[in-house]
């Protein structure tokens, strides 16, 4: 009995230490770090641009020094005195996608990237590591941040845009906080934007497992006003003045809608509690884009809006890969077939044991013939990650493959659920 009580006491003490970890090192503010990523197909460098302080931390407060997914890059915070890792997060970038395009073989370019981390109490070491073509992570920049640095700019204390809490699952500190922004909506179009924001939220919650996790999310609709109505379509010679300067034809792909003005996004919502971002574009042209732990950007006027916003949120929030493929795609060199992708829902079979192998029914052939999809709801089906050969997906169809599929496949559902728990529990 004494041993049992002692074990309980040790468990409670350990749990208390874990719960207090955030307060040991951080205050309830956010440190926003702006970087510039630059390079070409063969090289990449990271430079520090600006440090900013936001009035509230709206990210996770548990599992601070762990990663759920590895990402194409990682940011690590260590206490300067002890060297202890006190926070980590993973991310992907538009820059890393660009590096796989033919253009990157001929010219160097720069891309903005912004990361939110909890604001430290004392001096910390910030390190950015980037994943190379072999799957290895190499340090790209390491620098010290002093929280008392007078050049850390305070933002979000005044001139906040109008915003509406369209879904409240719980307290900011216990939820995934998502900001939904307007792009290409003029001031007199904000009523339409708010309706689209409600639809986007509803569509996400129409999908499993989000429908069972409503108490884990807060959604805010922020009225970021544009000078022009609609977004830019370069192939038509159309360049609009919008809040975030987004445009189609990213990497010369008609449907790929993105923005490189990442700092403008974060400047617009400084002071509003957020950790994840959805941008709704005022256009009926089909398209969108989603970058892990950066943003979702999708159109609203097209009939595909509802499934697309969920699909792109699968990228930006959950870190899920595209499960579709074409015989010749602008991004068909994104994944090396000799390296295991970091995304949980695709595999090259190089390290399949780290993926959904345990979810396979006994006797499931690997690879799995797509003609046997009715028998094997979870299998290993060839064709994913923009490649018809050499990369495999878990199901015949999934929200991460087509707009006609009604839900995420079981593997994606499991990945989303585990990630939400990682952020909130």
Secondary structure, DSSP 8 states (H G I E B T S, - for coil): -HHHHHHHHHHHHHHHHHHHHHHHHEEEEEEEEEEEEEEETTEEEEEEEEEEEES---S--SSTT--SS--SEEEEEEETTT--EEEEEEE--HHHHHTTSGGGGT--EEEEEEEEEEEESS-EEEEEEEE-TTS-EEEEEEEEE-TT-TTSEEESSS----EEEEEE-S-GGGSEEEEEEEES--GGGHHHHHHHHHHHHHHHHTSTTGGG-GGGEEEEEE----SSSS-BBGGGTB----SS--BS-GGG-TTB-B-S-HHHHHHHHTTS--SEEEEEE---S--EEEETTTEEEEESSSTTHHHHHHHHHHHHTT------B-SS-TTTTSS-TTS--SSTTEE-STTGGGTTGGGS-TT--SS--GGGTTT-SS--EEEETBEEEEEEESSS--TTT-SS--S--HHHHHHHHHHHHHHH-
